[in-house]
Amino acid sequence: MFRVSAEVPRIFEPRDKIVSSRLTLTGWTDSDYQHARDWHGDPAVMSPLGGPIGEEASDSLVDRWRRELENGYGMLAVRESADTQAIGAVGLGLSSWGPDAASRLDIGWRLAQGSWGRGFATEAAHKILNVAFSHSEIQQIFAYTTVTNFRSAAVMSRIGMVKVSDGDFLRALPFSKNPKPALHGLWVASSNNHKTLELKGS
């Protein structure tokens, strides 16, 4: 049975600076919009989501993330230090897709292609799980991606998530012009296991 509190606690604040060994996760600034446009316009970055999006759609996403952070959850900017440009996004959201979506809190991330291969997605996502599971109300966090997105699946495995054996579901890619649904896999992290979890690899 998937479990999340009926009332999600405030996990983040817009002015938070969450620091890991190499990264700082923060709220969004006006100067971040252009950087987000750059990686949202990159076909390699956006392929798992259906393809690149334009500047207006990218700006709308960042606007939404800023609003969500006012409610205590959402996507944070990923930076190599507190004062550098956003190289991606990582965070938590209330799910609207897949099995038992209404009772799920999902983790997600995306990084500029120039920051791939350095373990940043693993480090940022693991830090988000650490923060989330410090709230006793949160017992499970989920993630999903297409079954062919091996890069994201590898990150999910490294941060201790386990693929739900009967959790596959069909969903159209959110930014695709093709309405044909793609098969997605559902992954889960549990607070009981995460308490003793060491970060797996980079």
Helices and strands as residue ranges (DSSP letters): E 17-19, E 24-26, H 32-40, H 43-46, G 47-49, H 55-70, E 74-79, E 88-94, G 101-103, E 105-111, G 113-115, H 120-133, E 140-146, H 150-158, E 162-163, E 169-171, E 182-190, H 191-194
